């Protein structure tokens, strides 16, 4: 007696070959998507530590950036106050974009 292999799963509307069927994991992909975001946002609050604000260190870095602009030919003829304000402006814009 010959059995038609292609007709075994066809009565239930499933693909006949097991490797053509969608896995259970893929059928529940919306749950995996939600779990991914839940873990992503939940772990941030668990492990996040407040960073102490150090204005002196920040000001030292701004001063170093203004001094570094002195070596650039584009800003060599500008005043030190201009270079300082430029460094503050650029760092302020970067912080605004990041946070």
ABEGO torsion letter per residue (X at the ends): XBBBAAAAAAAAGBBABAAABBBAAAAAAAAAAAAAAAAAAAAAAAABBBBBBBAAAAAAAAAAAAAAAAABAAAAABBAAAAAAAAAAAAAAAAAAAX
